[in-house]
Amino acid sequence: MARLILSRLFQAFMTLLMTSLIVFVLARSSGSPADLVLPTDATPAERIAYIERMGLDKPIASQYMIFLRDALRGDFGTSIRTGAPATELVFDRVGRTLILATAGLAVALLISVPLGVLAAVHRGKGWDRFSMGFALLGQSTPAFWLGIVLILVFAVGLRWFPSSGVGTWQHYILPSVVLGWSISAGIVRLLRSSMLEVLDAEFIKLARTKGLSERVVVWKHALRNALIPVVTFIGFMYGVIIASGVVIEVVFGWPGLGYLAYESTLWRDFPVLQLSVLVYTAIIVGINFLVDLSYGLIDPRVRT
């Protein structure tokens, strides 16, 4: 077990290292922040002085080594746009992103688990056709388009929910529904397939012959075993929710990490953009690691 943990930690370190290199190079390929920060009437001398002050005149390899050296000391630079520390800006936003992603995952599970189970139990009948139709619709609907439609209907038309910002619980409804909708289709299809396989297993037939109610057989014994392959997918999709939340945060004006990364890209705010992507990567790597550990809680055979 210790060897597995050390191996995963090494893989996580290499993933973060390669991510930092890729985002460092790609960010600087978009141009110089001097084009956006300096006034249009800035002289060439002022432009050169700004570039030298920001360290952008050095070779990109030297810039990257300086970045790594400072990052190992916990210094990820200051925002080019605001002058505030990048860590302060990023960690002030990451909590909102995680809360929204968790709300989206909760919506997805509330929708997909009952539909997936009912589709398997009523195979070939009305619930099955409805669930598969829902899955098809969910997989073919772009999240940004659905977000705009929900804003037009429920925020602009009916005025039930706010269209942007953060504050009360009502601000979570529309963006979390969009995030949950985007992944619930995959969970429905996978859970249905897993449930069909488990329902034909011998231990399910034995449970029925013992006189257990169909509700106990399906929702306790069958669902527990059917969730084993679904857990990996759910963990992976939680990472997808966090990553794809960039689009949703922009659509709904949600002041999270994704919106900050979007603004940093527009302003070529390299320090903030680099740290934002690294935090995203660390979260997703951590989620995958926790998913591996969760197998032992669901399937006792994994502990042996």
Contacts in CASP RR format, 6 or more apart in sequence:
PFRMAT RR
TARGET T0000
AUTHOR 0000-0000-0000
METHOD contacts of the structure
MODEL  1
MARLILSRLFQAFMTLLMTSLIVFVLARSSGSPADLVLPTDATPAERIAY
IERMGLDKPIASQYMIFLRDALRGDFGTSIRTGAPATELVFDRVGRTLIL
ATAGLAVALLISVPLGVLAAVHRGKGWDRFSMGFALLGQSTPAFWLGIVL
ILVFAVGLRWFPSSGVGTWQHYILPSVVLGWSISAGIVRLLRSSMLEVLD
AEFIKLARTKGLSERVVVWKHALRNALIPVVTFIGFMYGVIIASGVVIEV
VFGWPGLGYLAYESTLWRDFPVLQLSVLVYTAIIVGINFLVDLSYGLIDP
RVRT
8 289 0 8 1.000
8 292 0 8 1.000
12 282 0 8 1.000
12 285 0 8 1.000
12 286 0 8 1.000
12 289 0 8 1.000
15 281 0 8 1.000
15 285 0 8 1.000
16 278 0 8 1.000
16 281 0 8 1.000
16 282 0 8 1.000
16 285 0 8 1.000
19 277 0 8 1.000
19 278 0 8 1.000
19 281 0 8 1.000
20 67 0 8 1.000
20 68 0 8 1.000
20 71 0 8 1.000
20 274 0 8 1.000
20 278 0 8 1.000
21 64 0 8 1.000
23 273 0 8 1.000
23 274 0 8 1.000
23 277 0 8 1.000
23 278 0 8 1.000
24 60 0 8 1.000
24 63 0 8 1.000
24 64 0 8 1.000
24 67 0 8 1.000
24 270 0 8 1.000
24 274 0 8 1.000
25 60 0 8 1.000
25 64 0 8 1.000
27 265 0 8 1.000
27 268 0 8 1.000
27 270 0 8 1.000
27 273 0 8 1.000
27 274 0 8 1.000
28 56 0 8 1.000
28 60 0 8 1.000
28 63 0 8 1.000
28 270 0 8 1.000
30 265 0 8 1.000
30 268 0 8 1.000
31 268 0 8 1.000
32 51 0 8 1.000
32 56 0 8 1.000
32 268 0 8 1.000
33 54 0 8 1.000
33 56 0 8 1.000
33 80 0 8 1.000
33 267 0 8 1.000
33 268 0 8 1.000
33 269 0 8 1.000
33 270 0 8 1.000
34 42 0 8 1.000
34 47 0 8 1.000
34 50 0 8 1.000
34 51 0 8 1.000
34 54 0 8 1.000
34 56 0 8 1.000
35 268 0 8 1.000
36 267 0 8 1.000
36 268 0 8 1.000
37 50 0 8 1.000
37 80 0 8 1.000
37 81 0 8 1.000
37 267 0 8 1.000
38 46 0 8 1.000
38 47 0 8 1.000
38 50 0 8 1.000
42 50 0 8 1.000
48 57 0 8 1.000
51 57 0 8 1.000
54 80 0 8 1.000
55 63 0 8 1.000
56 63 0 8 1.000
58 66 0 8 1.000
67 274 0 8 1.000
70 76 0 8 1.000
70 77 0 8 1.000
74 87 0 8 1.000
76 85 0 8 1.000
76 86 0 8 1.000
76 87 0 8 1.000
76 90 0 8 1.000
76 271 0 8 1.000
76 274 0 8 1.000
76 275 0 8 1.000
77 85 0 8 1.000
77 86 0 8 1.000
77 271 0 8 1.000
78 84 0 8 1.000
78 85 0 8 1.000
78 86 0 8 1.000
78 271 0 8 1.000
79 85 0 8 1.000
79 86 0 8 1.000
79 89 0 8 1.000
79 269 0 8 1.000
79 271 0 8 1.000
79 272 0 8 1.000
80 267 0 8 1.000
80 268 0 8 1.000
80 269 0 8 1.000
80 270 0 8 1.000
80 271 0 8 1.000
80 272 0 8 1.000
81 263 0 8 1.000
81 264 0 8 1.000
81 267 0 8 1.000
81 269 0 8 1.000
81 272 0 8 1.000
82 89 0 8 1.000
86 271 0 8 1.000
86 272 0 8 1.000
86 274 0 8 1.000
86 275 0 8 1.000
87 275 0 8 1.000
89 260 0 8 1.000
89 272 0 8 1.000
90 257 0 8 1.000
90 260 0 8 1.000
90 272 0 8 1.000
90 275 0 8 1.000
90 276 0 8 1.000
90 279 0 8 1.000
91 279 0 8 1.000
93 255 0 8 1.000
93 256 0 8 1.000
93 257 0 8 1.000
93 258 0 8 1.000
93 259 0 8 1.000
93 260 0 8 1.000
94 256 0 8 1.000
94 257 0 8 1.000
94 279 0 8 1.000
94 283 0 8 1.000
95 256 0 8 1.000
95 257 0 8 1.000
96 166 0 8 1.000
96 254 0 8 1.000
96 255 0 8 1.000
96 256 0 8 1.000
96 257 0 8 1.000
97 242 0 8 1.000
97 245 0 8 1.000
97 249 0 8 1.000
97 256 0 8 1.000
97 257 0 8 1.000
97 258 0 8 1.000
98 242 0 8 1.000
98 283 0 8 1.000
99 172 0 8 1.000
100 172 0 8 1.000
100 175 0 8 1.000
100 176 0 8 1.000
100 179 0 8 1.000
100 245 0 8 1.000
100 248 0 8 1.000
100 249 0 8 1.000
100 254 0 8 1.000
100 256 0 8 1.000
101 179 0 8 1.000
101 238 0 8 1.000
101 239 0 8 1.000
101 241 0 8 1.000
101 242 0 8 1.000
101 245 0 8 1.000
103 172 0 8 1.000
103 176 0 8 1.000
103 179 0 8 1.000
104 175 0 8 1.000
104 176 0 8 1.000
104 177 0 8 1.000
104 179 0 8 1.000
104 180 0 8 1.000
104 241 0 8 1.000
105 179 0 8 1.000
105 180 0 8 1.000
105 183 0 8 1.000
105 234 0 8 1.000
105 237 0 8 1.000
105 238 0 8 1.000
105 241 0 8 1.000
106 176 0 8 1.000
107 176 0 8 1.000
107 177 0 8 1.000
107 179 0 8 1.000
107 180 0 8 1.000
107 181 0 8 1.000
107 184 0 8 1.000
108 179 0 8 1.000
108 180 0 8 1.000
108 181 0 8 1.000
108 183 0 8 1.000
108 184 0 8 1.000
108 187 0 8 1.000
108 237 0 8 1.000
108 241 0 8 1.000
109 187 0 8 1.000
109 234 0 8 1.000
111 180 0 8 1.000
111 181 0 8 1.000
111 184 0 8 1.000
111 188 0 8 1.000
112 184 0 8 1.000
112 185 0 8 1.000
112 186 0 8 1.000
112 187 0 8 1.000
112 188 0 8 1.000
112 191 0 8 1.000
113 187 0 8 1.000
113 191 0 8 1.000
113 223 0 8 1.000
115 127 0 8 1.000
115 130 0 8 1.000
115 131 0 8 1.000
115 134 0 8 1.000
115 184 0 8 1.000
115 188 0 8 1.000
116 131 0 8 1.000
116 187 0 8 1.000
116 188 0 8 1.000
116 191 0 8 1.000
116 192 0 8 1.000
116 195 0 8 1.000
117 191 0 8 1.000
117 195 0 8 1.000
117 218 0 8 1.000
117 219 0 8 1.000
117 223 0 8 1.000
118 127 0 8 1.000
118 128 0 8 1.000
118 131 0 8 1.000
119 127 0 8 1.000
119 128 0 8 1.000
119 130 0 8 1.000
119 131 0 8 1.000
119 132 0 8 1.000
119 188 0 8 1.000
119 192 0 8 1.000
119 195 0 8 1.000
120 128 0 8 1.000
120 191 0 8 1.000
120 192 0 8 1.000
120 195 0 8 1.000
120 196 0 8 1.000
120 199 0 8 1.000
120 226 0 8 1.000
121 127 0 8 1.000
121 195 0 8 1.000
121 199 0 8 1.000
121 218 0 8 1.000
122 128 0 8 1.000
123 196 0 8 1.000
128 192 0 8 1.000
131 188 0 8 1.000
131 192 0 8 1.000
132 188 0 8 1.000
132 189 0 8 1.000
132 192 0 8 1.000
134 184 0 8 1.000
134 185 0 8 1.000
134 188 0 8 1.000
135 184 0 8 1.000
135 185 0 8 1.000
135 186 0 8 1.000
135 188 0 8 1.000
135 189 0 8 1.000
136 185 0 8 1.000
137 185 0 8 1.000
138 181 0 8 1.000
138 182 0 8 1.000
138 184 0 8 1.000
138 185 0 8 1.000
139 185 0 8 1.000
139 186 0 8 1.000
141 181 0 8 1.000
141 182 0 8 1.000
143 178 0 8 1.000
143 179 0 8 1.000
143 181 0 8 1.000
143 182 0 8 1.000
143 244 0 8 1.000
143 247 0 8 1.000
143 248 0 8 1.000
144 247 0 8 1.000
144 248 0 8 1.000
144 251 0 8 1.000
146 178 0 8 1.000
146 181 0 8 1.000
146 182 0 8 1.000
147 174 0 8 1.000
147 175 0 8 1.000
147 178 0 8 1.000
147 248 0 8 1.000
147 251 0 8 1.000
147 252 0 8 1.000
148 251 0 8 1.000
150 174 0 8 1.000
150 177 0 8 1.000
150 178 0 8 1.000
151 163 0 8 1.000
151 174 0 8 1.000
151 251 0 8 1.000
151 252 0 8 1.000
154 160 0 8 1.000
154 161 0 8 1.000
154 174 0 8 1.000
155 161 0 8 1.000
155 162 0 8 1.000
155 163 0 8 1.000
155 174 0 8 1.000
156 163 0 8 1.000
161 170 0 8 1.000
161 171 0 8 1.000
161 173 0 8 1.000
161 174 0 8 1.000
162 168 0 8 1.000
162 170 0 8 1.000
162 171 0 8 1.000
163 174 0 8 1.000
163 252 0 8 1.000
164 252 0 8 1.000
164 253 0 8 1.000
164 254 0 8 1.000
165 171 0 8 1.000
165 252 0 8 1.000
165 253 0 8 1.000
165 254 0 8 1.000
165 255 0 8 1.000
166 254 0 8 1.000
166 255 0 8 1.000
171 254 0 8 1.000
174 252 0 8 1.000
175 248 0 8 1.000
175 249 0 8 1.000
175 251 0 8 1.000
175 252 0 8 1.000
175 254 0 8 1.000
178 248 0 8 1.000
178 251 0 8 1.000
179 241 0 8 1.000
179 244 0 8 1.000
179 245 0 8 1.000
179 248 0 8 1.000
180 241 0 8 1.000
182 241 0 8 1.000
182 244 0 8 1.000
183 237 0 8 1.000
183 240 0 8 1.000
183 241 0 8 1.000
186 233 0 8 1.000
186 237 0 8 1.000
187 230 0 8 1.000
187 233 0 8 1.000
187 234 0 8 1.000
187 237 0 8 1.000
190 229 0 8 1.000
190 230 0 8 1.000
190 233 0 8 1.000
191 226 0 8 1.000
191 227 0 8 1.000
191 230 0 8 1.000
194 226 0 8 1.000
194 227 0 8 1.000
194 228 0 8 1.000
194 229 0 8 1.000
194 230 0 8 1.000
195 222 0 8 1.000
195 223 0 8 1.000
195 226 0 8 1.000
197 226 0 8 1.000
198 204 0 8 1.000
198 222 0 8 1.000
198 225 0 8 1.000
198 226 0 8 1.000
199 218 0 8 1.000
199 222 0 8 1.000
201 225 0 8 1.000
203 221 0 8 1.000
204 217 0 8 1.000
204 221 0 8 1.000
204 222 0 8 1.000
207 216 0 8 1.000
207 217 0 8 1.000
207 221 0 8 1.000
208 214 0 8 1.000
208 217 0 8 1.000
212 221 0 8 1.000
224 298 0 8 1.000
227 298 0 8 1.000
228 295 0 8 1.000
228 298 0 8 1.000
228 299 0 8 1.000
231 291 0 8 1.000
231 294 0 8 1.000
231 295 0 8 1.000
231 298 0 8 1.000
232 291 0 8 1.000
235 287 0 8 1.000
235 288 0 8 1.000
235 291 0 8 1.000
236 288 0 8 1.000
236 291 0 8 1.000
238 287 0 8 1.000
239 283 0 8 1.000
239 284 0 8 1.000
239 287 0 8 1.000
242 280 0 8 1.000
242 283 0 8 1.000
242 284 0 8 1.000
242 287 0 8 1.000
243 280 0 8 1.000
243 284 0 8 1.000
245 258 0 8 1.000
246 258 0 8 1.000
246 259 0 8 1.000
246 261 0 8 1.000
246 262 0 8 1.000
248 254 0 8 1.000
249 255 0 8 1.000
249 256 0 8 1.000
249 257 0 8 1.000
249 258 0 8 1.000
249 259 0 8 1.000
249 262 0 8 1.000
250 258 0 8 1.000
250 259 0 8 1.000
250 262 0 8 1.000
253 259 0 8 1.000
257 276 0 8 1.000
257 279 0 8 1.000
257 280 0 8 1.000
258 276 0 8 1.000
260 272 0 8 1.000
260 276 0 8 1.000
261 272 0 8 1.000
261 273 0 8 1.000
261 276 0 8 1.000
261 277 0 8 1.000
261 280 0 8 1.000
263 269 0 8 1.000
264 270 0 8 1.000
264 272 0 8 1.000
264 273 0 8 1.000
264 276 0 8 1.000
265 273 0 8 1.000
295 302 0 8 1.000
296 302 0 8 1.000
296 303 0 8 1.000
END
